[in-house]
Amino acid sequence: MEQLKENVTKLKWRVDGHDADILELKDTSSELRTTLNAITKNLQQIKWIAIGAGLFLFADQVGLTSVLKLL
């Protein structure tokens, strides 16, 4: 019976340790999600800047910028 109590106590300690590890992993996951959302936002801004620059170059090659200067 004493052996059983020891085993139960050991298992309780292990479960408590696992609970702490799980909480730490959840916190890390939340931080990573926030960071990835910020990275995604930056990449979307870069994409639209590149699209705008490409459209400007296209308009310049076609001659639309000179038409816009006349207006």
Backbone atoms as SQL, in Angstrom:
CREATE TABLE atoms (id INTEGER PRIMARY KEY, chain TEXT, resi INTEGER, resn TEXT, atom TEXT, x REAL, y REAL, z REAL);
INSERT INTO atoms VALUES
  (1, 'A', 1, 'MET', 'N', 0.818, -1.189, 0.000),
  (2, 'A', 1, 'MET', 'CA', 0.000, 0.000, 0.000),
  (3, 'A', 1, 'MET', 'C', 0.867, 1.260, 0.000),
  (4, 'A', 2, 'GLU', 'N', 1.984, 1.173, 0.708),
  (5, 'A', 2, 'GLU', 'CA', 2.904, 2.317, 0.766),
  (6, 'A', 2, 'GLU', 'C', 3.487, 2.611, -0.621),
  (7, 'A', 3, 'GLN', 'N', 3.781, 1.558, -1.359),
  (8, 'A', 3, 'GLN', 'CA', 4.326, 1.714, -2.716),
  (9, 'A', 3, 'GLN', 'C', 3.323, 2.431, -3.614),
  (10, 'A', 4, 'LEU', 'N', 2.066, 2.128, -3.441),
  (11, 'A', 4, 'LEU', 'CA', 1.015, 2.749, -4.236),
  (12, 'A', 4, 'LEU', 'C', 0.929, 4.244, -3.939),
  (13, 'A', 5, 'LYS', 'N', 1.024, 4.611, -2.678),
  (14, 'A', 5, 'LYS', 'CA', 0.990, 6.021, -2.308),
  (15, 'A', 5, 'LYS', 'C', 2.179, 6.773, -2.888),
  (16, 'A', 6, 'GLU', 'N', 3.346, 6.139, -2.871),
  (17, 'A', 6, 'GLU', 'CA', 4.537, 6.766, -3.460),
  (18, 'A', 6, 'GLU', 'C', 4.354, 6.990, -4.953),
  (19, 'A', 7, 'ASN', 'N', 3.810, 5.974, -5.614),
  (20, 'A', 7, 'ASN', 'CA', 3.594, 6.091, -7.059),
  (21, 'A', 7, 'ASN', 'C', 2.587, 7.196, -7.387),
  (22, 'A', 8, 'VAL', 'N', 1.540, 7.301, -6.603),
  (23, 'A', 8, 'VAL', 'CA', 0.537, 8.339, -6.815),
  (24, 'A', 8, 'VAL', 'C', 1.159, 9.710, -6.587),
  (25, 'A', 9, 'THR', 'N', 1.978, 9.830, -5.545),
  (26, 'A', 9, 'THR', 'CA', 2.637, 11.109, -5.264),
  (27, 'A', 9, 'THR', 'C', 3.560, 11.498, -6.412),
  (28, 'A', 10, 'LYS', 'N', 4.318, 10.542, -6.919),
  (29, 'A', 10, 'LYS', 'CA', 5.214, 10.813, -8.050),
  (30, 'A', 10, 'LYS', 'C', 4.416, 11.257, -9.271),
  (31, 'A', 11, 'LEU', 'N', 3.294, 10.586, -9.505),
  (32, 'A', 11, 'LEU', 'CA', 2.468, 10.953, -10.656),
  (33, 'A', 11, 'LEU', 'C', 1.885, 12.354, -10.496),
  (34, 'A', 12, 'LYS', 'N', 1.513, 12.717, -9.288),
  (35, 'A', 12, 'LYS', 'CA', 1.002, 14.074, -9.048),
  (36, 'A', 12, 'LYS', 'C', 2.072, 15.106, -9.361),
  (37, 'A', 13, 'TRP', 'N', 3.308, 14.849, -8.941),
  (38, 'A', 13, 'TRP', 'CA', 4.403, 15.777, -9.230),
  (39, 'A', 13, 'TRP', 'C', 4.629, 15.896, -10.730),
  (40, 'A', 14, 'ARG', 'N', 4.566, 14.772, -11.420),
  (41, 'A', 14, 'ARG', 'CA', 4.755, 14.803, -12.875),
  (42, 'A', 14, 'ARG', 'C', 3.645, 15.581, -13.564),
  (43, 'A', 15, 'VAL', 'N', 2.410, 15.368, -13.123),
  (44, 'A', 15, 'VAL', 'CA', 1.272, 16.079, -13.723),
  (45, 'A', 15, 'VAL', 'C', 1.410, 17.579, -13.476),
  (46, 'A', 16, 'ASP', 'N', 1.809, 17.968, -12.284),
  (47, 'A', 16, 'ASP', 'CA', 2.002, 19.386, -11.990),
  (48, 'A', 16, 'ASP', 'C', 3.087, 19.979, -12.881),
  (49, 'A', 17, 'GLY', 'N', 4.161, 19.219, -13.093),
  (50, 'A', 17, 'GLY', 'CA', 5.224, 19.681, -13.982),
  (51, 'A', 17, 'GLY', 'C', 4.746, 19.826, -15.413),
  (52, 'A', 18, 'HIS', 'N', 3.933, 18.863, -15.850),
  (53, 'A', 18, 'HIS', 'CA', 3.395, 18.928, -17.206),
  (54, 'A', 18, 'HIS', 'C', 2.430, 20.102, -17.356),
  (55, 'A', 19, 'ASP', 'N', 1.653, 20.374, -16.320),
  (56, 'A', 19, 'ASP', 'CA', 0.745, 21.524, -16.371),
  (57, 'A', 19, 'ASP', 'C', 1.516, 22.822, -16.559),
  (58, 'A', 20, 'ALA', 'N', 2.603, 22.960, -15.834),
  (59, 'A', 20, 'ALA', 'CA', 3.427, 24.167, -15.967),
  (60, 'A', 20, 'ALA', 'C', 4.019, 24.263, -17.371),
  (61, 'A', 21, 'ASP', 'N', 4.481, 23.138, -17.904),
  (62, 'A', 21, 'ASP', 'CA', 5.036, 23.131, -19.255),
  (63, 'A', 21, 'ASP', 'C', 3.982, 23.504, -20.291),
  (64, 'A', 22, 'ILE', 'N', 2.774, 22.993, -20.117),
  (65, 'A', 22, 'ILE', 'CA', 1.696, 23.286, -21.060),
  (66, 'A', 22, 'ILE', 'C', 1.339, 24.770, -21.022),
  (67, 'A', 23, 'LEU', 'N', 1.280, 25.344, -19.834),
  (68, 'A', 23, 'LEU', 'CA', 0.993, 26.777, -19.732),
  (69, 'A', 23, 'LEU', 'C', 2.070, 27.609, -20.413),
  (70, 'A', 24, 'GLU', 'N', 3.314, 27.212, -20.243),
  (71, 'A', 24, 'GLU', 'CA', 4.423, 27.928, -20.882),
  (72, 'A', 24, 'GLU', 'C', 4.327, 27.820, -22.399),
  (73, 'A', 25, 'LEU', 'N', 3.968, 26.650, -22.891),
  (74, 'A', 25, 'LEU', 'CA', 3.819, 26.465, -24.336),
  (75, 'A', 25, 'LEU', 'C', 2.651, 27.286, -24.888),
  (76, 'A', 26, 'LYS', 'N', 1.580, 27.392, -24.129),
  (77, 'A', 26, 'LYS', 'CA', 0.448, 28.206, -24.578),
  (78, 'A', 26, 'LYS', 'C', 0.842, 29.678, -24.650),
  (79, 'A', 27, 'ASP', 'N', 1.608, 30.144, -23.670),
  (80, 'A', 27, 'ASP', 'CA', 2.070, 31.529, -23.701),
  (81, 'A', 27, 'ASP', 'C', 2.974, 31.773, -24.900),
  (82, 'A', 28, 'THR', 'N', 3.874, 30.839, -25.150),
  (83, 'A', 28, 'THR', 'CA', 4.784, 30.957, -26.293),
  (84, 'A', 28, 'THR', 'C', 3.997, 30.946, -27.602),
  (85, 'A', 29, 'SER', 'N', 3.002, 30.092, -27.683),
  (86, 'A', 29, 'SER', 'CA', 2.169, 30.015, -28.878),
  (87, 'A', 29, 'SER', 'C', 1.446, 31.335, -29.121),
  (88, 'A', 30, 'SER', 'N', 0.945, 31.932, -28.064),
  (89, 'A', 30, 'SER', 'CA', 0.259, 33.218, -28.196),
  (90, 'A', 30, 'SER', 'C', 1.216, 34.302, -28.684),
  (91, 'A', 31, 'GLU', 'N', 2.423, 34.326, -28.139),
  (92, 'A', 31, 'GLU', 'CA', 3.423, 35.311, -28.564),
  (93, 'A', 31, 'GLU', 'C', 3.800, 35.098, -30.032),
  (94, 'A', 32, 'LEU', 'N', 3.961, 33.846, -30.428),
  (95, 'A', 32, 'LEU', 'CA', 4.302, 33.546, -31.822),
  (96, 'A', 32, 'LEU', 'C', 3.177, 33.966, -32.759),
  (97, 'A', 33, 'ARG', 'N', 1.941, 33.756, -32.342),
  (98, 'A', 33, 'ARG', 'CA', 0.795, 34.149, -33.174),
  (99, 'A', 33, 'ARG', 'C', 0.795, 35.667, -33.378),
  (100, 'A', 34, 'THR', 'N', 1.065, 36.410, -32.317),
  (101, 'A', 34, 'THR', 'CA', 1.114, 37.868, -32.414),
  (102, 'A', 34, 'THR', 'C', 2.233, 38.310, -33.356),
  (103, 'A', 35, 'THR', 'N', 3.393, 37.683, -33.223),
  (104, 'A', 35, 'THR', 'CA', 4.527, 38.023, -34.080),
  (105, 'A', 35, 'THR', 'C', 4.243, 37.684, -35.540),
  (106, 'A', 36, 'LEU', 'N', 3.646, 36.528, -35.779),
  (107, 'A', 36, 'LEU', 'CA', 3.328, 36.141, -37.158),
  (108, 'A', 36, 'LEU', 'C', 2.293, 37.079, -37.770),
  (109, 'A', 37, 'ASN', 'N', 1.341, 37.538, -36.985),
  (110, 'A', 37, 'ASN', 'CA', 0.363, 38.502, -37.507),
  (111, 'A', 37, 'ASN', 'C', 1.044, 39.812, -37.887),
  (112, 'A', 38, 'ALA', 'N', 2.005, 40.249, -37.094),
  (113, 'A', 38, 'ALA', 'CA', 2.741, 41.477, -37.419),
  (114, 'A', 38, 'ALA', 'C', 3.562, 41.292, -38.690),
  (115, 'A', 39, 'ILE', 'N', 4.182, 40.129, -38.832),
  (116, 'A', 39, 'ILE', 'CA', 4.968, 39.848, -40.040),
  (117, 'A', 39, 'ILE', 'C', 4.062, 39.824, -41.268),
  (118, 'A', 40, 'THR', 'N', 2.893, 39.214, -41.130),
  (119, 'A', 40, 'THR', 'CA', 1.943, 39.168, -42.245),
  (120, 'A', 40, 'THR', 'C', 1.514, 40.569, -42.652),
  (121, 'A', 41, 'LYS', 'N', 1.251, 41.420, -41.681),
  (122, 'A', 41, 'LYS', 'CA', 0.859, 42.800, -41.972),
  (123, 'A', 41, 'LYS', 'C', 1.975, 43.527, -42.722),
  (124, 'A', 42, 'ASN', 'N', 3.225, 43.349, -42.291),
  (125, 'A', 42, 'ASN', 'CA', 4.359, 43.987, -42.969),
  (126, 'A', 42, 'ASN', 'C', 4.506, 43.476, -44.398),
  (127, 'A', 43, 'LEU', 'N', 4.330, 42.189, -44.596),
  (128, 'A', 43, 'LEU', 'CA', 4.437, 41.627, -45.943),
  (129, 'A', 43, 'LEU', 'C', 3.326, 42.146, -46.854),
  (130, 'A', 44, 'GLN', 'N', 2.131, 42.342, -46.313),
  (131, 'A', 44, 'GLN', 'CA', 1.043, 42.905, -47.116),
  (132, 'A', 44, 'GLN', 'C', 1.352, 44.343, -47.513),
  (133, 'A', 45, 'GLN', 'N', 1.949, 45.111, -46.597),
  (134, 'A', 45, 'GLN', 'CA', 2.337, 46.480, -46.936),
  (135, 'A', 45, 'GLN', 'C', 3.402, 46.490, -48.023),
  (136, 'A', 46, 'ILE', 'N', 4.371, 45.603, -47.924),
  (137, 'A', 46, 'ILE', 'CA', 5.428, 45.510, -48.941),
  (138, 'A', 46, 'ILE', 'C', 4.817, 45.142, -50.289),
  (139, 'A', 47, 'LYS', 'N', 3.864, 44.218, -50.266),
  (140, 'A', 47, 'LYS', 'CA', 3.217, 43.802, -51.509),
  (141, 'A', 47, 'LYS', 'C', 2.534, 44.988, -52.189),
  (142, 'A', 48, 'TRP', 'N', 1.794, 45.798, -51.434),
  (143, 'A', 48, 'TRP', 'CA', 1.077, 46.919, -52.034),
  (144, 'A', 48, 'TRP', 'C', 2.017, 48.020, -52.479),
  (145, 'A', 49, 'ILE', 'N', 3.118, 48.191, -51.775),
  (146, 'A', 49, 'ILE', 'CA', 4.128, 49.164, -52.225),
  (147, 'A', 49, 'ILE', 'C', 4.722, 48.709, -53.552),
  (148, 'A', 50, 'ALA', 'N', 5.010, 47.418, -53.665),
  (149, 'A', 50, 'ALA', 'CA', 5.569, 46.880, -54.914),
  (150, 'A', 50, 'ALA', 'C', 4.562, 46.999, -56.053),
  (151, 'A', 51, 'ILE', 'N', 3.301, 46.729, -55.770),
  (152, 'A', 51, 'ILE', 'CA', 2.274, 46.852, -56.816),
  (153, 'A', 51, 'ILE', 'C', 2.164, 48.313, -57.258),
  (154, 'A', 52, 'GLY', 'N', 2.180, 49.232, -56.314),
  (155, 'A', 52, 'GLY', 'CA', 2.112, 50.656, -56.648),
  (156, 'A', 52, 'GLY', 'C', 3.301, 51.094, -57.476),
  (157, 'A', 53, 'ALA', 'N', 4.486, 50.630, -57.098),
  (158, 'A', 53, 'ALA', 'CA', 5.689, 50.982, -57.865),
  (159, 'A', 53, 'ALA', 'C', 5.616, 50.395, -59.271),
  (160, 'A', 54, 'GLY', 'N', 5.125, 49.181, -59.376),
  (161, 'A', 54, 'GLY', 'CA', 4.989, 48.559, -60.702),
  (162, 'A', 54, 'GLY', 'C', 3.992, 49.293, -61.572),
  (163, 'A', 55, 'LEU', 'N', 2.882, 49.708, -60.978),
  (164, 'A', 55, 'LEU', 'CA', 1.894, 50.471, -61.745),
  (165, 'A', 55, 'LEU', 'C', 2.446, 51.822, -62.169),
  (166, 'A', 56, 'PHE', 'N', 3.218, 52.452, -61.293),
  (167, 'A', 56, 'PHE', 'CA', 3.823, 53.733, -61.648),
  (168, 'A', 56, 'PHE', 'C', 4.804, 53.568, -62.805),
  (169, 'A', 57, 'LEU', 'N', 5.630, 52.532, -62.762),
  (170, 'A', 57, 'LEU', 'CA', 6.577, 52.285, -63.850),
  (171, 'A', 57, 'LEU', 'C', 5.855, 51.981, -65.152),
  (172, 'A', 58, 'PHE', 'N', 4.781, 51.209, -65.059),
  (173, 'A', 58, 'PHE', 'CA', 3.992, 50.907, -66.254),
  (174, 'A', 58, 'PHE', 'C', 3.381, 52.187, -66.826),
  (175, 'A', 59, 'ALA', 'N', 2.822, 53.018, -65.954),
  (176, 'A', 59, 'ALA', 'CA', 2.221, 54.275, -66.413),
  (177, 'A', 59, 'ALA', 'C', 3.288, 55.184, -67.013),
  (178, 'A', 60, 'ASP', 'N', 4.474, 55.160, -66.461),
  (179, 'A', 60, 'ASP', 'CA', 5.563, 55.982, -66.984),
  (180, 'A', 60, 'ASP', 'C', 5.982, 55.488, -68.365),
  (181, 'A', 61, 'GLN', 'N', 6.042, 54.185, -68.552),
  (182, 'A', 61, 'GLN', 'CA', 6.431, 53.624, -69.843),
  (183, 'A', 61, 'GLN', 'C', 5.362, 53.884, -70.903),
  (184, 'A', 62, 'VAL', 'N', 4.119, 53.834, -70.516),
  (185, 'A', 62, 'VAL', 'CA', 3.035, 54.042, -71.467),
  (186, 'A', 62, 'VAL', 'C', 2.877, 55.527, -71.783),
  (187, 'A', 63, 'GLY', 'N', 3.265, 56.374, -70.865),
  (188, 'A', 63, 'GLY', 'CA', 3.170, 57.804, -71.093),
  (189, 'A', 63, 'GLY', 'C', 2.037, 58.457, -70.317),
  (190, 'A', 64, 'LEU', 'N', 1.460, 57.760, -69.394),
  (191, 'A', 64, 'LEU', 'CA', 0.348, 58.326, -68.629),
  (192, 'A', 64, 'LEU', 'C', 0.812, 59.394, -67.648),
  (193, 'A', 65, 'THR', 'N', 2.066, 59.330, -67.230),
  (194, 'A', 65, 'THR', 'CA', 2.540, 60.338, -66.274),
  (195, 'A', 65, 'THR', 'C', 2.594, 61.715, -66.915),
  (196, 'A', 66, 'SER', 'N', 2.928, 61.780, -68.195),
  (197, 'A', 66, 'SER', 'CA', 2.942, 63.085, -68.862),
  (198, 'A', 66, 'SER', 'C', 1.536, 63.619, -69.023),
  (199, 'A', 67, 'VAL', 'N', 0.571, 62.732, -69.233),
  (200, 'A', 67, 'VAL', 'CA', -0.828, 63.149, -69.318),
  (201, 'A', 67, 'VAL', 'C', -1.299, 63.663, -67.974),
  (202, 'A', 68, 'LEU', 'N', -0.885, 62.997, -66.911),
  (203, 'A', 68, 'LEU', 'CA', -1.286, 63.440, -65.570),
  (204, 'A', 68, 'LEU', 'C', -0.628, 64.773, -65.205),
  (205, 'A', 69, 'LYS', 'N', 0.579, 65.028, -65.717),
  (206, 'A', 69, 'LYS', 'CA', 1.243, 66.305, -65.444),
  (207, 'A', 69, 'LYS', 'C', 0.500, 67.454, -66.124),
  (208, 'A', 70, 'LEU', 'N', -0.127, 67.197, -67.267),
  (209, 'A', 70, 'LEU', 'CA', -0.860, 68.227, -67.964),
  (210, 'A', 70, 'LEU', 'C', -2.129, 68.612, -67.229),
  (211, 'A', 71, 'LEU', 'N', -2.669, 67.678, -66.475),
  (212, 'A', 71, 'LEU', 'CA', -3.909, 67.958, -65.734),
  (213, 'A', 71, 'LEU', 'C', -3.542, 68.769, -64.523);
